[in-house]
Amino acid sequence: MGLGYVEGVTTITDAHGTTTLFAALDTAKGKALTQCRPRPRHQEYLGFLREIERTLPETLDVHIIVDNYATHKHRELKTLAAARQRFHVHFTPTYASWLNQVEIWFNRITQQAIRRGTFRSVKETGRENRSIRANFKQPRAAFVWTATADSIFAKVQRLCERISGTGH
């Protein structure tokens, strides 16, 4: 693009399929363990959790924060978590925003590489995705929560006051 040109973004895409990116975020270091898989089924997710288990020191507890997607609630996942004392699964409330820090990480990947990319196949998307993640510019500092517990509780309190008596 040259000087004076405006970037054009179209909503019409020639989809060649999709790929699923699983990510585990180390919030203390701002780093992510990632895996690109062809489908978002429980089998792929189990494989990703086993990779986390192999990668992290055995002395660390693993807190898995997930949304209410059916893949995260599969019987085999419950069995895996029950068998591993260090795995602690936490579900976000239904219809709640996903964990903001993970959303920020995914957004950075999207903005820096995926959005402007052109991919001819799912295989090419996966290959490019691995390259993007391998060369991803890590932030200088870890992701940091900026809201205090008190401010979060105050927002919840205000929400409860607004919706009380509305039948919700």
N, C-alpha and C positions, 0 to 999 in steps of 0.2 A: 504494500500500500504506500502510496506517495503522500506528500504533503497536501493537505486540503481534501483528502478523500475521507469519506465516512465509511466505517465498517458496516457491511450489510449482513444481516442475520435473517435467514429464512426459516419458516416453520415447516416447510415441506422438506422431508428427508427421504432418501433412498435407503431404507433400513435393510441391512444385511444380517439382521439378527441382533441379539444382545449378549452381553457378558455380565457376570456378577462379580463385584469386588467386595470381598470380606476384609475388614480392617479391625485390628485391635490397637487401641491408642494407649501409649504410655504417657499419661498426662504429666508426670513429673519431668520427663525428658523431652516431651513434644515429638516423640518418634512413633512410628506405626509399623506393625507387622501386618503385611497384606498378602492376599492370595486372590488371584483371578480364576474364577471357575465358570464353566459353561451354563450352569443352571443354579437357581437359588433354592434347591431342595435340602431336606434335612441331611442327606448323605454328604453333600458338599460341606455343609456347615459343621457336621461332625468331624470331617477331615480337617477343617480349619481349627477347630478346638483342640484336636490332637496335635496339630502343629504348634499351637500356643503352648500346650503342655510340654512338648519336646524342647521348645525354645527357652522357656523361662526356668530359672532355678527352682528346684523342688521346694525350697524354703519359703517361696512367695505364695501368698494367697492370690487367687485370681477372681476378681469381681467382674462378672459379665453383665453388662447393662444392655438390655435389648428391648425392642418394642414388642407389641403383641402379635407380630406376624406368626402365622401358624407354624412355620419352620422352627421357630424358637421354642415351641411348646410340644414338639413331637415326643412321643414316649421314649424313644432311644436317647434323646437329649436329657430327659429327666433321669433316666437310668445312669447315664454317664456322669451327670452332676452329683447324683446321690452316691456314686461309687468313689468320687474324688472329694475328699474332705476339704481340699483347698479351693474348690470351685464354688463360688457363691453367685447365684443367678438373681438378678434384680430386673423386674419388668417396669417399664415406664407406664404411666397411666394411659388408659385407652384414649385415643385421639389427642394425646399430648405430643408436643414437638420432640423429636429424637434428641438425644443428648447433644447439646449445643457444641461442645468441643469437637465431637466427631463430625458434625455437620460442617463446621469451619474447616476441618482438615479436608473433607471431601470437596468442599467449595474451592479450596486452594488448588487442588489437583484439577478440577474442572476448569477454573479460570486460566491456569497457567498452560494447560496443554489440550485437554479433551475438546473444549468448546470449538476451537478453531481447527481441530483435526479433521481429516478426511480419511475414512477407513473403508476399504473395499470388501472386507469380510470380518466375521467374528474372530477368526484366527489372527488377522492383522490387528484388530482392536486389542486383543489380549497381548500380542507381542509389543505393541506400542505402549499399552498400559503398563507392562512390566518395565519398559524402558523409562517411562515417565516416573514411576515410583522409585526406580533405582537412582535416578538423577534429580529427584525432587529436592528443591531447596528448602532445607529444614529451617524453621524460624530460629532466630538467635536465642530466644528464651522459650521455655516450656509454655504450653497453654496455661493461662491463669484465669481462675474464676474472678470476676470483678464484682459480682453481687454478694452481699453478706447474707448470712442465714436470716438475720432480722428483716432485711428488705424483702427476701423471698416470702417469709411468713406474713409480712404486712400485705403483700400483693394477694396472697391466698385469702387472707382475711377480708380484703376489699372485695374480692371476687365472690366470696361466700355471702357477704352483705348484699351485693347487687343481685344475686340470683335467688336469695331466700324468698320464698313465697311466689316464685314464678313457675313452680311445677317442675323444676329441673332437679 
